Amino acid sequence: MKKLIILLIISVQLYAQQIDDLIKKIDIKLRNDKTYLDLNYLSLDIKNDFPAELWELKRELKRPPLLFEESKSNQYNIVFVKKGQGLDSLELLYIQLIRTNLGTEETIFSAAAGIESQDTSIVYDYRDFYFLKEKDKSTYDKIHRIVKNYVYQNYDSEIPGLLSINPNTQINTSFGVTADDNLDYLNHVRINDPYWYPEPPKRRTLVRQVEDTFPFRLDVNFSSLRFSHEAMDFENGNASIFATTGDEILNILPYQGQTVTAGARLLLALNASPDINKVQFIDLSLGIRFNVDSRWHFDNLPFILAEVPYLNVGKGIAASFSITRPFGLPNINLKVASGEKDYSDAIIKRSVNGVLSSYHSFNQIEGTMSFFWNSSDLRTNRFRIDVGAGYYDIYKAEYTGNKISSEKSFDIKFQPLAAIYYDFVPTFGPLFGAKMKVFDSVLNANVWLKLFQFSEKNSVRLEVNYISQPFTRKKYEWEKGSGLMFQLRYRLGL
């Protein structure tokens, strides 16, 4: 990144006929990638560091001049790249204004309680500096001399920089990086989970952008709905409501279980910290599962390419629990669904050797631990791996007329499971993601691609859900084999 900036700066110096386009490229690069560039800055004490004749700087493109305002809430930084990094001399890049907003009311879930919020903007860009150097060199030289003297006086000290990733020369990152706090977890769930998660306060880097200000958060596709509102936030948590036709434990597509689960979800912070990545979270959900005949969907909806399995998932309750890094361990996740053994609501029945039969699953459980990894410190390619075990019961009921004549249970033991998630996150935001889970010799896959992004928190994704044939065993009596489902997912405020 830094080499590219240097090459562009050198190009400006060498090819005057392309100056306008090159300056635009430099400005865009500095604005978009500044936290990935090893740039340094001088924090100005306007009253003592800057002579009065520099308090007004001319700007290009007929814009009004930059007027420095002396205020306790204003901090001006001159950002520069040092000599000796491919340049013959120190180069001034832009002036950054950090304005501290006092007295904001923020909870631990919007930022850390009691922490001042800050707005960051570029008030004097590279174009301004370039033309100041061309048209008013004496003023440029005065600013350049101030910065140069600062670098010289701090030659043996560490000069502040904008690099958001702290390089550690003692650690070899050629095999990727993993955060020792909640950074990777929060990065993952903000992209993949259908619920809202808190974010640190954002510092705007462009001159006054309009940001998303949706009071509600919505995640909806063809088979599920999740909703929350800022009125459902409280001091150390957030509540959401949901309804879904999917099942997170069994190897079935949405609608194949003949159930709808509806309930509430709570996200709780167990401690308060100025750094949200140090906060320990508990994520809880509790829903009521009831039976709904969904066979119509498989015959009439073109986006479901699957058959209805001979499986009736029982009504009851469904709950999930996860906690981040308990006692320094990896994240722990637990999912449970349970209900009374009741054959009376069987929706799917089949004839087996001339005997009418139905298959039921009333109890399921899954426990995993989560591990996170990134291919580099830029975190463009992100991975999560879950390992653990799962279990579900299966009962078979046989009928004589309308009455149950016999029942039988199948011996389904606890079995290992593994899941891997992948997210591709370039500089402009999440673009693509995938999940592959293997349990009971079946691959359960989900792939998504962002189709439209109307704003940062207002987007549409294309999703594909896939269930494979069993690959190390024969099909069970209640299974129908592989299936495919296409969905559009709309996310607002997430």
C-alpha positions as CSV (number, residue, x, y, z in Angstrom):
1,M,0.0,0.0,0.0
2,K,2.7,2.5,1.0
3,K,4.7,1.7,-2.1
4,L,1.7,2.5,-4.2
5,I,1.3,5.9,-2.6
6,I,5.0,6.6,-3.1
7,L,4.9,5.6,-6.7
8,L,1.9,7.9,-7.3
9,I,3.6,10.8,-5.6
10,I,6.7,10.3,-7.7
11,S,4.5,10.1,-10.8
12,V,3.1,13.5,-10.0
13,Q,6.6,14.9,-9.8
14,L,7.6,13.3,-13.1
15,Y,4.5,13.6,-15.4
16,A,2.9,17.0,-15.2
17,Q,0.5,16.4,-18.0
18,Q,-1.3,13.7,-16.0
19,I,-1.3,15.7,-12.8
20,D,-5.0,16.0,-12.2
21,D,-5.8,12.3,-12.6
22,L,-2.8,11.3,-10.4
23,I,-3.8,13.7,-7.6
24,K,-7.3,12.3,-7.6
25,K,-5.8,8.8,-7.3
26,I,-3.6,9.8,-4.4
27,D,-6.5,11.5,-2.6
28,I,-8.8,8.4,-3.1
29,K,-6.1,6.1,-1.9
30,L,-5.3,8.2,1.2
31,R,-9.0,8.5,2.1
32,N,-9.9,4.8,1.6
33,D,-6.8,3.1,2.9
34,K,-5.2,5.4,5.4
35,T,-5.4,2.9,8.3
36,Y,-3.4,0.4,6.2
37,L,-0.7,2.9,5.3
38,D,2.3,3.5,7.4
39,L,1.8,7.3,7.6
40,N,2.9,9.6,10.4
41,Y,1.4,12.8,11.8
42,L,2.2,15.8,13.8
43,S,-0.5,16.9,16.3
44,L,-0.5,20.7,16.2
45,D,-0.7,23.0,19.1
46,I,-2.2,25.8,17.1
47,K,-1.3,28.6,19.5
48,N,2.3,27.5,20.1
49,D,3.3,25.5,17.0
50,F,1.7,27.6,14.2
51,P,2.6,31.2,13.5
52,A,-0.4,33.5,13.0
53,E,0.2,33.9,9.2
54,L,-0.4,30.1,8.8
55,W,-3.8,30.1,10.4
56,E,-5.4,30.7,7.0
57,L,-4.4,28.4,4.2
58,K,-5.6,28.8,0.6
59,R,-7.3,25.8,-1.0
60,E,-7.6,24.7,-4.7
61,L,-10.8,24.6,-6.9
62,K,-12.1,28.0,-5.7
63,R,-12.9,26.6,-2.3
64,P,-12.8,28.9,0.8
65,P,-9.5,28.8,2.7
66,L,-8.9,26.6,5.7
67,L,-9.3,28.7,8.8
68,F,-7.8,27.1,11.9
69,E,-10.0,27.4,15.0
70,E,-8.5,27.3,18.4
71,S,-10.7,25.2,20.6
72,K,-10.3,22.5,23.2
73,S,-12.5,20.2,21.2
74,N,-10.4,20.6,17.9
75,Q,-7.2,18.7,17.2
76,Y,-5.4,19.3,13.9
77,N,-2.9,16.7,12.6
78,I,-0.6,17.2,9.7
79,V,-0.2,13.8,8.0
80,F,3.0,13.1,6.1
81,V,5.2,10.4,4.7
82,K,8.8,10.4,5.9
83,K,11.9,10.9,3.8
84,G,13.8,7.7,3.1
85,Q,10.8,5.6,2.2
86,G,11.3,5.9,-1.5
87,L,11.2,9.7,-1.5
88,D,14.0,12.2,-1.5
89,S,12.3,14.4,1.0
90,L,9.5,14.4,3.5
91,E,6.1,14.8,1.7
92,L,3.0,16.5,3.3
93,L,-0.2,14.6,2.5
94,Y,-3.2,16.2,4.2
95,I,-4.4,17.9,7.4
96,Q,-6.9,16.0,9.5
97,L,-9.3,17.6,12.0
98,I,-10.5,15.5,15.0
99,R,-13.4,17.2,16.7
100,T,-14.4,15.8,20.1
101,N,-18.1,15.9,20.9
102,L,-18.6,16.2,24.6
103,G,-21.7,15.2,26.6
104,T,-23.0,12.5,24.3
105,E,-25.4,9.9,25.7
106,E,-24.1,6.5,24.8
107,T,-24.7,3.1,26.2
108,I,-22.2,0.3,26.3
109,F,-23.9,-1.1,23.2
110,S,-23.4,2.0,21.0
111,A,-20.0,2.7,22.3
112,A,-18.4,2.4,25.7
113,A,-20.3,4.3,28.5
114,G,-18.7,7.7,29.4
115,I,-16.4,7.7,26.4
116,E,-16.2,10.9,24.3
117,S,-17.2,10.5,20.6
118,Q,-15.0,11.9,17.9
119,D,-15.6,13.0,14.3
120,T,-12.6,12.8,12.0
121,S,-12.4,14.6,8.7
122,I,-9.8,15.7,6.1
123,V,-10.0,19.5,5.9
124,Y,-6.9,20.1,3.7
125,D,-6.2,17.3,1.2
126,Y,-3.2,16.3,-1.0
127,R,-4.5,18.4,-3.9
128,D,-4.5,21.5,-1.7
129,F,-0.9,20.8,-0.5
130,Y,0.3,20.2,-4.0
131,F,-1.0,23.5,-5.4
132,L,0.0,25.4,-2.3
133,K,3.6,24.2,-3.1
134,E,3.2,25.3,-6.7
135,K,1.6,28.7,-6.1
136,D,2.6,29.8,-2.7
137,K,5.9,27.9,-2.0
138,S,7.0,30.2,0.9
139,T,3.9,29.2,2.9
140,Y,4.3,25.5,2.0
141,D,8.0,25.7,3.0
142,K,7.1,27.1,6.4
143,I,4.7,24.2,7.1
144,H,7.2,21.7,5.7
145,R,10.0,23.1,7.9
146,I,7.8,22.8,11.0
147,V,7.1,19.1,10.3
148,K,10.7,18.5,9.3
149,N,12.0,20.0,12.5
150,Y,9.5,17.8,14.5
151,V,10.8,14.7,12.8
152,Y,14.4,15.7,13.4
153,Q,13.8,16.5,17.1
154,N,12.0,13.1,17.6
155,Y,14.5,11.1,15.5
156,D,15.1,8.6,18.4
157,S,11.5,8.5,19.5
158,E,8.4,6.8,18.0
159,I,6.5,9.2,15.9
160,P,2.7,8.7,16.0
161,G,1.2,7.0,12.9
162,L,-2.2,6.1,11.4
163,L,-1.5,2.4,10.9
164,S,-4.4,0.7,12.6
165,I,-2.5,-2.6,12.7
166,N,0.3,-2.5,15.1
167,P,3.2,-4.4,13.5
168,N,5.0,-6.8,15.8
169,T,8.3,-7.9,14.4
170,Q,8.6,-10.7,16.9
171,I,5.5,-12.5,15.4
172,N,5.6,-14.2,12.0
173,T,2.3,-13.4,10.3
174,S,3.0,-15.3,7.1
175,F,0.6,-18.0,8.3
176,G,-2.2,-15.5,9.2
177,V,-3.3,-13.8,12.4
178,T,-5.8,-14.4,15.2
179,A,-7.0,-11.7,17.6
180,D,-6.6,-12.4,21.3
181,D,-9.9,-10.6,22.1
182,N,-13.3,-10.4,20.5
183,L,-12.3,-8.6,17.3
184,D,-12.5,-11.7,15.1
185,Y,-15.8,-12.9,16.7
186,L,-17.5,-9.5,16.3
187,N,-16.2,-9.1,12.7
188,H,-17.8,-12.5,12.0
189,V,-21.2,-12.1,13.6
190,R,-21.7,-8.6,12.2
191,I,-21.4,-10.1,8.7
192,N,-23.1,-13.5,9.1
193,D,-25.6,-13.3,12.0
194,P,-29.1,-12.1,11.3
195,Y,-29.0,-10.0,14.5
196,W,-27.6,-6.6,15.4
197,Y,-24.3,-6.4,17.3
198,P,-22.7,-3.3,18.8
199,E,-19.9,-1.4,17.0
200,P,-17.3,1.0,18.2
201,P,-17.9,4.7,17.4
202,K,-17.0,5.4,13.8
203,R,-14.6,8.2,12.9
204,R,-15.6,9.8,9.6
205,T,-12.7,10.2,7.3
206,L,-14.3,12.1,4.5
207,V,-15.6,15.6,4.7
208,R,-19.0,15.2,6.3
209,Q,-20.6,12.0,4.9
210,V,-24.3,11.2,5.6
211,E,-24.4,7.9,7.5
212,D,-27.1,5.3,8.0
213,T,-29.3,6.2,10.9
214,F,-31.9,3.4,10.8
215,P,-33.7,3.1,14.2
216,F,-34.7,-0.5,13.5
217,R,-32.7,-3.6,12.3
218,L,-34.2,-6.1,9.9
219,D,-33.0,-9.4,8.4
220,V,-35.5,-11.2,6.2
221,N,-35.4,-13.9,3.5
222,F,-37.9,-16.4,2.1
223,S,-37.8,-18.6,5.2
224,S,-37.1,-16.4,8.2
225,L,-37.5,-13.0,9.8
226,R,-35.5,-11.2,12.6
227,F,-36.3,-7.7,13.9
228,S,-35.1,-5.3,16.6
229,H,-35.4,-1.6,17.3
230,E,-33.2,0.8,19.1
231,A,-36.0,1.0,21.7
232,M,-35.2,-2.6,22.5
233,D,-31.6,-1.7,23.5
234,F,-30.8,-1.3,27.2
235,E,-27.7,-0.4,29.2
236,N,-25.9,-3.7,28.8
237,G,-27.8,-5.5,26.1
238,N,-30.2,-5.7,23.2
239,A,-33.3,-7.7,22.5
240,S,-34.7,-9.1,19.2
241,I,-37.6,-11.2,18.0
242,F,-37.5,-13.9,15.3
243,A,-39.5,-16.5,13.3
244,T,-37.9,-19.1,11.2
245,T,-38.7,-22.3,9.3
246,G,-35.2,-23.6,9.4
247,D,-33.4,-25.9,11.8
248,E,-29.8,-25.3,13.0
249,I,-29.1,-28.9,14.1
250,L,-30.7,-31.3,11.7
251,N,-29.6,-31.9,8.1
252,I,-32.7,-30.4,6.5
253,L,-33.5,-27.3,4.4
254,P,-35.9,-24.6,5.6
255,Y,-39.6,-25.9,5.5
256,Q,-38.5,-29.5,5.4
257,G,-39.0,-30.0,9.1
258,Q,-42.7,-28.9,8.9
259,T,-42.1,-26.4,11.8
260,V,-42.0,-22.7,12.5
261,T,-40.0,-21.5,15.5
262,A,-40.7,-18.0,16.9
263,G,-39.3,-16.3,20.0
264,A,-36.8,-13.8,21.3
265,R,-33.1,-13.3,21.5
266,L,-31.0,-11.4,24.0
267,L,-27.4,-10.2,23.7
268,L,-25.9,-9.4,27.1
269,A,-22.6,-7.7,28.0
270,L,-21.1,-9.2,31.2
271,N,-18.7,-6.4,31.8
272,A,-18.1,-2.7,30.8
273,S,-15.0,-1.8,28.9
274,P,-13.9,1.3,26.9
275,D,-12.7,-1.2,24.3
276,I,-15.7,-3.2,22.9
277,N,-13.4,-6.0,21.8
278,K,-12.7,-6.6,25.5
279,V,-16.3,-7.0,26.5
280,Q,-17.5,-10.5,27.2
281,F,-20.9,-11.4,25.6
282,I,-23.6,-13.9,26.2
283,D,-26.0,-14.6,23.3
284,L,-29.2,-16.3,24.2
285,S,-32.3,-17.2,22.3
286,L,-35.5,-19.0,23.2
287,G,-38.3,-20.0,20.9
288,I,-41.5,-22.0,20.7
289,R,-41.5,-24.6,17.9
290,F,-44.8,-25.6,16.4
291,N,-45.9,-27.7,13.5
292,V,-47.0,-26.2,10.2
293,D,-47.7,-28.2,7.0
294,S,-45.2,-26.9,4.5
295,R,-45.5,-29.5,1.7
296,W,-47.2,-26.9,-0.6
297,H,-43.9,-25.0,-0.9
298,F,-42.0,-27.9,-2.4
299,D,-44.6,-28.4,-5.2
300,N,-45.2,-24.7,-6.0
301,L,-42.1,-22.6,-5.3
302,P,-39.5,-22.6,-8.1
303,F,-36.6,-21.6,-5.8
304,I,-36.8,-24.9,-3.8
305,L,-35.3,-27.8,-5.6
306,A,-35.8,-30.6,-3.1
307,E,-38.3,-33.2,-2.0
308,V,-40.1,-33.4,1.4
309,P,-38.3,-35.9,3.6
310,Y,-40.2,-38.4,5.6
311,L,-39.4,-36.6,8.9
312,N,-41.7,-34.9,11.3
313,V,-39.8,-32.5,13.7
314,G,-41.6,-32.3,17.0
315,K,-43.1,-29.2,18.5
316,G,-41.6,-27.9,21.8
317,I,-38.9,-25.4,22.7
318,A,-35.7,-24.4,20.9
319,A,-32.9,-22.6,22.7
320,S,-29.3,-21.5,21.9
321,F,-26.5,-20.1,24.1
322,S,-23.1,-18.8,23.3
323,I,-20.4,-17.1,25.4
324,T,-17.2,-15.4,24.2
325,R,-13.9,-16.6,25.6
326,P,-14.9,-17.9,29.0
327,F,-11.8,-18.1,31.2
328,G,-9.6,-17.5,28.2
329,L,-11.1,-20.5,26.3
330,P,-12.5,-20.3,22.7
331,N,-16.1,-19.3,22.3
332,I,-18.6,-21.9,23.5
333,N,-21.9,-22.6,21.7
334,L,-24.8,-24.8,22.7
335,K,-28.1,-25.4,20.9
336,V,-30.9,-27.5,22.2
337,A,-34.4,-28.3,21.0
338,S,-36.8,-30.5,22.9
339,G,-40.4,-31.5,23.1
340,E,-42.8,-34.3,24.3
341,K,-43.0,-37.5,22.4
342,D,-46.3,-37.0,20.5
343,Y,-47.2,-38.8,17.3
344,S,-50.7,-37.3,16.9
345,D,-49.6,-34.3,14.8
346,A,-47.7,-36.3,12.1
347,I,-47.9,-34.4,8.8
348,I,-45.7,-36.7,6.7
349,K,-46.5,-40.4,6.5
350,R,-45.3,-43.2,4.2
351,S,-46.1,-46.8,3.4
352,V,-43.3,-49.2,4.3
353,N,-44.0,-52.8,3.2
354,G,-47.7,-52.0,3.2
355,V,-47.7,-50.5,6.7
356,L,-48.4,-46.8,7.1
357,S,-45.5,-45.3,9.1
358,S,-44.3,-41.9,10.3
359,Y,-40.8,-40.8,11.5
360,H,-40.3,-38.2,14.2
361,S,-37.4,-36.3,15.9
362,F,-38.3,-34.7,19.2
363,N,-35.0,-33.9,20.8
364,Q,-31.8,-32.4,19.3
365,I,-28.6,-31.0,20.8
366,E,-25.4,-29.6,19.5
367,G,-22.3,-28.2,21.3
368,T,-19.3,-26.6,19.6
369,M,-16.2,-24.4,20.2
370,S,-15.3,-21.7,17.8
371,F,-11.8,-20.7,16.5
372,F,-11.1,-17.7,14.3
373,W,-8.2,-17.1,11.8
374,N,-7.4,-14.5,9.1
375,S,-5.1,-15.0,6.2
376,S,-3.3,-11.7,6.9
377,D,-3.4,-8.7,9.2
378,L,-5.6,-6.9,6.6
379,R,-8.3,-9.4,7.4
380,T,-9.5,-9.7,3.8
381,N,-10.0,-13.5,4.0
382,R,-11.6,-14.5,7.3
383,F,-12.2,-18.0,8.6
384,R,-14.1,-19.5,11.5
385,I,-14.0,-23.2,12.5
386,D,-16.5,-24.9,14.8
387,V,-15.7,-28.3,16.2
388,G,-17.9,-30.3,18.5
389,A,-20.6,-33.0,18.6
390,G,-24.3,-33.3,18.0
391,Y,-27.2,-35.7,18.7
392,Y,-30.8,-36.2,17.6
393,D,-33.4,-38.9,18.3
394,I,-35.6,-40.7,15.7
395,Y,-38.8,-42.6,16.4
396,K,-40.9,-44.6,14.0
397,A,-44.6,-45.0,14.5
398,E,-46.7,-47.6,12.7
399,Y,-50.4,-47.3,12.2
400,T,-53.4,-49.6,11.9
401,G,-56.2,-47.5,10.7
402,N,-55.9,-44.2,12.5
403,K,-54.4,-45.7,15.6
404,I,-50.7,-46.3,16.4
405,S,-50.0,-50.0,16.6
406,S,-46.3,-49.9,17.4
407,E,-43.3,-47.6,17.9
408,K,-39.6,-48.0,17.4
409,S,-36.6,-45.9,18.3
410,F,-33.4,-45.6,16.2
411,D,-30.0,-45.7,17.8
412,I,-28.5,-42.3,16.7
413,K,-25.5,-41.7,19.0
414,F,-23.6,-38.5,19.6
415,Q,-21.6,-37.8,16.5
416,P,-18.7,-35.4,15.8
417,L,-19.4,-32.3,13.7
418,A,-17.2,-29.7,12.1
419,A,-18.1,-26.5,10.3
420,I,-15.9,-23.9,8.5
421,Y,-17.0,-20.4,7.6
422,Y,-15.3,-18.2,5.0
423,D,-15.8,-14.4,4.4
424,F,-14.3,-12.3,1.7
425,V,-14.1,-8.7,2.9
426,P,-12.3,-6.3,0.6
427,T,-11.7,-2.7,1.5
428,F,-15.3,-1.6,0.4
429,G,-17.0,-4.2,2.7
430,P,-18.2,-7.8,2.9
431,L,-18.8,-9.3,-0.6
432,F,-19.0,-13.1,-0.3
433,G,-19.4,-15.8,2.3
434,A,-19.7,-19.5,2.7
435,K,-20.4,-22.1,5.4
436,M,-19.8,-25.8,5.2
437,K,-20.9,-28.1,8.0
438,V,-20.4,-31.9,8.1
439,F,-22.6,-33.8,10.6
440,D,-23.8,-37.4,10.4
441,S,-22.1,-37.9,7.1
442,V,-24.0,-35.1,5.4
443,L,-22.7,-31.8,4.0
444,N,-24.9,-28.8,4.9
445,A,-23.7,-25.8,2.9
446,N,-24.7,-22.1,2.7
447,V,-23.2,-19.6,0.2
448,W,-24.1,-15.9,-0.1
449,L,-23.1,-13.1,-2.5
450,K,-23.9,-9.4,-2.0
451,L,-26.0,-8.3,-5.0
452,F,-27.0,-4.7,-4.1
453,Q,-25.8,-2.3,-1.5
454,F,-27.9,0.8,-1.3
455,S,-25.9,2.1,1.7
456,E,-23.5,0.7,4.3
457,K,-26.3,-0.9,6.3
458,N,-28.9,-1.5,3.6
459,S,-28.2,-4.4,1.2
460,V,-29.5,-7.5,-0.6
461,R,-27.8,-10.8,-0.8
462,L,-28.3,-14.0,-2.9
463,E,-28.2,-17.1,-0.8
464,V,-27.9,-20.8,-1.8
465,N,-28.6,-23.6,0.8
466,Y,-27.6,-27.1,-0.1
467,I,-28.0,-30.5,1.7
468,S,-25.9,-33.4,0.2
469,Q,-26.5,-37.1,0.0
470,P,-24.9,-39.1,2.8
471,F,-21.4,-39.9,1.7
472,T,-20.1,-42.6,4.1
473,R,-23.4,-44.4,4.7
474,K,-26.7,-45.4,3.1
475,K,-29.7,-43.1,3.3
476,Y,-31.9,-43.5,6.4
477,E,-35.5,-44.5,5.9
478,W,-36.7,-41.0,6.5
479,E,-34.2,-39.2,4.2
480,K,-34.8,-38.1,0.6
481,G,-31.3,-37.2,-0.4
482,S,-29.8,-33.9,-1.6
483,G,-31.7,-30.7,-1.9
484,L,-31.1,-27.1,-3.0
485,M,-32.8,-23.8,-2.1
486,F,-32.2,-20.2,-3.5
487,Q,-33.1,-17.2,-1.4
488,L,-32.8,-13.4,-1.4
489,R,-31.9,-11.9,2.0
490,Y,-32.6,-8.3,2.8
491,R,-30.6,-6.6,5.6
492,L,-31.4,-3.2,7.0
493,G,-29.5,-1.5,9.8
494,L,-27.1,-4.5,10.2
